[in-house]
Amino acid sequence: MEIAEIKQQLPIEKVLQHYNIAINKNGQCKCPFHEDKTPSLKIYPETNTYHCFGCGKSGDTIQFIQDKEKITK
């Protein structure tokens, strides 16, 4: 399976669910990459991406997993 295929079949919401990260009604959650008291990580389901307005981390499902697990492709 190619990375492009994985991205298509793996929604960002499912990745966050795997890590027990709850998304609020505004499509935001507390960022797992820095100390976050209020939700600063915005989820964009239509593009399957995320962006944190606190620490600046952003990317797609693969990038989220890489950052969370501290691994590379």
DAQUI-V962251 format. One record per pair of residues at least 4 apart in sequence whose ideal C-beta (glycine too) atoms are under 7 Angstrom apart, sorted by sequence separation. I is the first residue (numbers start at 1). J is the second residue. D is the distance in whole Angstrom. If there is no record, write none. Layout:
BEGIN
[[I	J	D] [I	J	D]]
END
This chain:
BEGIN
[[1	5	5] [3	7	6] [4	8	7] [5	9	6] [6	10	6] [10	14	6] [12	16	6] [13	17	6] [14	18	7] [15	19	7] [23	27	6] [24	28	5] [36	40	6] [52	56	6] [59	63	3] [61	65	7] [62	66	6] [63	67	6] [64	68	6] [65	69	6] [1	6	6] [10	15	6] [16	21	4] [23	28	7] [24	29	7] [31	36	4] [44	49	5] [52	57	5] [59	64	6] [66	71	6] [23	29	5] [30	36	4] [44	50	7] [52	58	7] [66	72	6] [16	23	6] [22	29	6] [43	50	5] [51	58	4] [66	73	7] [21	29	5] [42	50	7] [50	58	6] [30	39	5] [31	40	5] [41	50	6] [42	51	5] [49	58	7] [50	59	7] [13	23	7] [29	39	5] [31	41	4] [49	59	7] [57	67	6] [21	32	6] [28	39	4] [30	41	7] [41	52	5] [42	53	7] [49	60	5] [29	41	5] [40	52	5] [48	60	6] [16	29	7] [19	32	7] [28	41	6] [40	53	5] [48	61	6] [28	42	5] [29	43	7] [40	54	4] [50	64	6] [24	39	6] [27	42	6] [28	43	7] [27	43	5] [36	54	6] [33	52	7] [23	43	6] [34	54	6] [31	52	4] [34	55	4] [33	55	6] [31	54	6] [31	55	6] [33	57	5] [13	43	7] [12	43	6] [13	45	6] [12	45	6] [11	45	7] [33	67	6] [12	48	5] [32	68	6] [11	48	6] [12	49	7] [12	50	6] [7	48	6] [15	61	5] [12	61	5] [15	64	6] [19	68	6] [15	65	6] [10	61	5] [12	64	7] [7	60	6] [7	61	6] [7	62	6] [6	62	7] [3	62	6]]
END
